[in-house]
Amino acid sequence: TTLQTFPEVVGAYRMTGALDYVLRVRVADVPAYDAFYKRLTSQISVSDISASFVMEEIKDTTAVPL
């Protein structure tokens, strides 16, 4: 898919509810996000985009307790 060509995308999810898709994107700063946004929207047609930014990482893991 097109998203596989974007190394900034670390997660992509098709959702239920109000949002159709959620992307987890890692970039260095807001200008880097803006560059990512411009590249993404030049390749994928979207009608509405909403963005939220992490202010502080409290916990981020993929480990599952067994």
GIKAUR-V955983 format. One record per backbone hydrogen bond with DSSP energy under -0.5 kcal/mol. NH is the residue of the N-H (numbers start at 1). CO is the residue of the C=O. Records with the same first field share a line. If there is no record, write none. Layout:
BEGIN
NH=CO ; CO
END
This chain:
BEGIN
4=1
5=2
6=3
7=5
9=6
10=8 ; 24
11=24
13=22
15=20
22=13
24=11
25=23
26=8
27=25
33=29
34=30
35=31
36=32
37=33
38=34
39=35
40=36
41=37
42=38
43=39 ; 40
44=40
46=44
58=56
65=63
END
